[in-house]
Amino acid sequence: MPAYGSKPFKEAIDYLQQKVPLPTSGWADVYGQQHDHAFMVAGAKKTAIVEDFLTGVQAAINDGETLRDFQKRFDTIVEKHGWDYNGSRGWRSRLIYETNIRQAYNAGREALAEEPGFKKLFPYMEYRHSGAENFRPQHKAWDHLVLASDDPFWGAHSPSNGYGCKCKKFPKSERAMRRMGKAGPDTAPIDQYKEHLDKRTGEVRQIPLGIDPGFEHTPGKSWLRQATPQVQEQWPATIKPVPIGPVAKPPLPPATAVLAESVMPEGLTDAQYVQAFLGEFGGTERVFRDVLGEPLVINDYLFRKADGQYAIPKNNDYRRHIKLLARALIEPDEIWSILEPDHARAGKYRLKRRYIKCWVISGEQATQGVSTFEHGQGLWTGQIALTPKLGPQSNDPLLKQLRQGVLLYQRDEH
C-alpha cells in the first residue's frame, strides 16, 4: 500500500500529536468523539504498548511510511512486549494503520474546511463512495450526494463511517456543483436506525444504518472545540505589560464607519448575542485565521464556562456591540503582542495577542468606540468601550493603555 501523502500534513500531524495513549481491554472502551483525544489499540492493556503504536502511526504521518514499514514496527512491538493479540498479523496491523491514519487525515481536512476563506469558495460537500467491491449499500447510495458543508447530515455521516471504510468527502464550489447537473444542493436522505448497546454504560444508542458504532461523529470536531480558548470573565483591572524594547507608536488608522444595523437591541438572550457574534464568521464552528495567519477556533464554546453555562457580561454596551467585537478579529486596526505577568503563577509571564478596532456608528457621530479582543495560552477576553475621542492622533487614556508591547500589524487605510 502506498504512503498517505508525499508531503507532511500539518493538521493531521497536530491531531495525532495531541492524543493521549490509553490502555484498553476492548474497542468499546473508547467511543465516538473520545477518539479525537485518546489513542487506543483494542486489547492493548499496557501504556507502553499503546505508546509504541502511537509512535509508529505518527511516523507514518510525519514521514510518509507505508503499511509495510508499519508492519515491521508492528512485529517489533509485539515481540518487545509479548503482546497476544486477536486476529491475523496482516489483518490486525492493517486495521491499526489504516483506521488511525485515515481518521487523522479526515480530521485534518475537516480543520482546513472550517476556515472562512475555504468555506466561502467551497460552500458544499460531496460524498464519494470508495468504489470498493464489497460495499455497504448505504455508502453506495450516498455516492455523489451534495449537501451544504454545514448540513446536519454530516454530523453523523462524515467519512470514515466504519472500519475499512474508504469513502471520502470532497469540497464543491457552486460552479462545480452545477457542472454535476445539479441546480442546487440535494436533500439529505432520511436515516433509518439500528440499536447499539454500550456495554460500559448500559446506554442504548441509535446508530444510522450504514455507520459502524463509534463512527457516528465528524472526525476532529471535538478536537477543535477542545482547542477553543476559555472565556476569562473579567477584563484585567490593570494592564502592566513587560516592556520589550523601544516601541514606536504610529498614529492609529481612522475609525471605521459601521452601519447602525450592526448594533444589537437590548434585552436579548445570551444565546442570541452569541449567535450574532458567530454570524460575523459565517455562523458555524470553524478555524479562523487572522490577517497574519494566526489560527483561532471560533464557536459558541468561546462564551461558555466550564459548566457549560454562557458567560456573557451583563454590560449593555458589550452586548449591543458584540458584532463589533468580532470585527476586531476579522478586520483589526492593530494587532499587538504583549507579555504580562501571570498573576496566578508568581514569577511567570503570559504571552498574548491583542486586536484593536476603532469604529464610529454611521449617522450617530456621538457613538464612537473601540472593541478589543485578546487571547493567549488558553484564555481570551473581550472589551467594548464607548469613547468620544477616537482619531489618528488620539490621546484617549484607554487606547494609550491598550497600545502596549510589540506592534505586529496595522491596517493600511489606503
N, C-alpha and C positions, 0 to 999 in steps of 0.2 A: 504493500500500500504506500503511495507517495506521501511526502510530508504535507502538512496542512498549510503551507504557505512559505514562499521563499524569503519573505521579509517579516521581521518581528511585528506583532500586532499589539500595540501598547495597551489598549483597553482590555484585551483578553489576558495579557500578562498581569495587569493590575488586578483583574478579577480573581485570578488564581493566587496572586501574591497575598491577598488579604484573608484567604481562607485559613481556618484553624484545623489541624489534623485531629480527627475524633475517632477513637476506637469504638467499634460496634459489634454486636452479636449477629445482626442481620440487616438487610436493606431497609426495612421499615423503621429502624431506629432514627434515621434522619429522613424527614419527609418534606416534599414540596419546596417552598421557599427557603427552608433551612439549608438546602444545598448551596444557596448563594453565599453562605458564611462558613459552612463546615465542609471539610474534605473527608470522605469516608470510603472505605472499601469493605463491602459486606463481609462479615465474618472475621475481619482483621481486628483482633481484640487488644492488641498492644500498640501503644502510641508510636513506638519506634518503627513498627512495620508500616503504619499509615504515613509517617513522616517520610520514609524512604520512597513510598509510592508517589506521594505528593511531589517530592524532588524529581522523580522520573517524569511525571506529567509536565511539571514546569520546564524541564529541559526540552521536552518535545515542543512546547510552545515557544520557548526562548530561542532555541537553536534549530528548529525545524526537523527534529528527529523523527524517523519513520516508525511504523509499527514494529518492524524487525529490530530496530535499535531498542525500542521499549521492551521487546520480548527478551532481549539479553539482560536488561535491567531486572525484568520480572524473575528470570531464573536466578540471578544473583541474590535478590531479596528473599526469595523462597528458600534458597539454600542457607543464607545467612541466619534467618530467623526460624528455620524449620517449620514454616507455615503449612498447615494441612488445609488446603482449600477445596471447594467443591467445583466440579466440572473439569473439562479437559484443559490442558495448558494453553492450547491455541485459542479456545473459546473464551476462557477467563481473561487472558492478557488482552485480547482484542476488545472485550467488553469494557475493561477498565480504561484502556487507552482511548477508544473512540467516544465513549459516553462523556468522559471528562473534558476531552479536547473540544469535542463538538459543542458542548454546552458553554465552554469558556468563549469560544468564537461567537456563539449566538449571543451571549451576554455582552460581548464587546460590540457587536453590530447594533444591539439594542441601545447601548450607550451613545454610539455615534448617531443613530437615527433620531435621538431625542434632542439633538442640537437644533436651535431655532432656524438657522440658515438651511439646514438639511431638510427639515420638515416643510419649509416654505417651498423648496424646489421639488420635494417628493412627498406630497400630502397623502399618498395612497400606498398600500402594501398588497403584494400578490402572493398567494400561497402557491408553492410549486411542489408537486409530488416528485419524489426522487426517481421514479421510474423503475423501482425495484420489481423484480419478477414475482416475488411473494409479497404482495402488498396488503395493507389494511384497507378494506373497502371505503371507509370514511375518508382516509387520507387521499385516496384516488378521486373521490367525489369532490374534495375541496380544491383539486388541481385547477389553477388559473382563476381562483376566486380572488377578486379585487375589492378591497374594502378601505375605508378611511383609516389612516395609520392609528387613530385613537379610537377605533370602533371597539366596543366591549368584547367582541368575539375574540380578539387577540389575547385577552387576559388569560384564557384557559387553552388557547389553541396555537400559541406561538411555538414553532419548532425549537427543539425536538419534542415530539409528542409521545415518545416511548423508547424503550431500549431497542437499539438498532435502527431507529427512525432516522432517515437521511433527508427528510423534507426540509425545505428552506422557505424563507420569507424574503421577497425582493421588493425594494422600494420602487415606486412608479410615479412618474410625473403625470400631469394632466394630459400632456401630448401623448405619452407612451400608452396611457390607458385607452385613449381614443384610437390609437393605432391598432389596438387589440379588437376594435369594433365595438367598444362599449361607450355609450353616451354618458354614463355616469357610473359610480361605484355600484357593485352588486348589493343585494340584500343578504345579510348574514343568515345562514341556514339555522333552522330551529333544531336545537340539540335534543337527542334522547339520552337518557342517563342510565347508568348501572350503579348498584350499591357496592361500596367497598368498606369492609370493617377494618378500622385501625385497631389492631390487637393491643397496641400500647395503651391507648386511652379508652377503648370501647366505643369510640365515635364511629357512626356510620356516615360515610361520605358519599355524596352524589357526584359521580365522575362521568363526564360526557363520553358517549360511545366513541371509540377510536383513540382515546387518550389512556395511556397506562397510568395507574395510580402513582401519584408523586410527580407527574409531569404536567399537571393542570395548572401551570403558572407560567409567567413570562420570565425566561432566564435573565437573571441580573436585576430584576425590578427592585427587590428589597435591598440589594446591594447599593443601588443608587439612593434609596431612602436612608440607608444607614450612613451614607456619606454626607447627608444633609446636615449642615451646621445647626446647632441648637440655639433657640432664641435666648438672649440674655435680656431679662425683662426690664432692667433698669439701666438707663444710659449713665455711664460713669459721671459722678458729680464733679470730679476734677480730672482733667486730662493732662498728664505730665509726661510727655514723650521724652525719650532719651535723645539728646542731640546727636545727629550723625553728620558732623562736619558742617561747614557753612552752606546754607541753603538760600539761593536767590529766589525771591518770590515775584514772578512776573505778574502783571495785572490780570485779574480774573476776566475771562471772556464775558461778554454781555449776557445778562439774564435772558433765558429762553422764554418767548411768549407762548403760552399754552391756552387752549380753549377752556372756557368756563365749564364745559361738559366734563372736563377732567376731574372736577370737584364732586365728591360724593355727597349725598344728603345725610343729614344726621339721623340717628335712631335706627340704623340697620343692624342686622345681627352680625356677630363676629364672622360667621361663615360667608356672608355677603361681602364684607370688606376684604376677606382673604381672597375670594374669587375675583374681585376687582383687581387686586394685585397680580394674581396669576394670569388674568386676562391680558395683561400687558405683554406677557411672554407666550401668548397663544392658548392659555387656559389649561394646559396639560403638564404633567410631570416631565421634566427634561433636564439635560445637562446644558446649562447656558455658559457660553464663553464670552467674556467681556471684550472690549476693544483691543486689549493686549493679549487675548487668547487664554486668560486665566479661567479655569472651569469652576462652576458653582452649580450644585444641584438645586433646582427650583421645584418645589412642590408645597403642599399645604402643611407638611411637617415642619417647615420653617417657623410656623406660627403656633406650634403645639408644644406644651410642656411634656415632661417625662411621663406624666399620667395620661397623656393623650388629649387633655383639655386645651382649648385655644388660649393663647396668651397675647391678647391684643390690648394695647394701652387704651384706657378709657378716655384719654385726651381727644377731644373732638377735632382739633387741628390735625392730629396724626391720622385719625380715621377718615376724615373727609378728603385728605390729600394723599391717601395711600397709593394711588396710581403714580403720583409724582415721586414716591419713594422708589418704586420700580424703575422709573426713568433715570434715577441716579445710577443704577447699574447699566441700563441699556444705552444711555447717551450721556455719560458724565461730563461735567465741565473739567473736572480734575480727578486724578487718582493719586493718592499719597500712600507711601509705605511708611509705617510708624512702628517704633519699638518702644514699648512702655512697660513699666513694672507690672508683674503679675502679683496682685495683692493677695491671691490665695496661696502663693508659694514664695516665701521670703527669699530674696536674692535672685529670683528668676525673672525673666522678661518674656513678653508676648509680642510676636510679630503680627501686625495686622495690615489690612488694606482698607483704605478709606475712600469712598466715592462721594463726590460733592456735586450737587446740581442746584444751580440758582435759576429761579423762574419768576415770571410775572403773569398773573391771570389776565387774559385779554379782556378789555372793557372794564376792568376793575384795577386801575393803576395803583390804588392803595393796597391791593393784596399782592404782596411780593413775599417770597420765601426761599428757603434753602432746605433741600432734603439730603440727608446723609445716610449712607449705608456702609457699615463697617463689619468686616469679618476676618477671622483668622483663628487657626488652631481649635476648630470645632465650635466656635461661638460667633454669634452675629448680633448686631444692634442697629436699630433704625431710629432716625430722629427727623422730625419735621418742625421747623421753626419759621414763624412769620416775622418779617422784619421790613421796615420802610427804607432801609439804607443799603440796598444792593446796587452794585455797579462796578465797572472796571477798576476804579480807584477806591473801592470801599474800605472804610476804616471800621466796619462793623466788628464789635468785640468777639462775636461768635465765630465769624469767619477767620479772624486772626487766630483764634484758639484752634480751629479745625485745620487750618493750613500749616501743619507741622510735619516734620520728617523729611522724606525724600520724595520729590515730585516725579512720579513715574510717567504721567500723561497729562496733557492739557488739550482741550478741544480747540481745533483750528476753526476760528469763526468765519474764515473766508470760504 
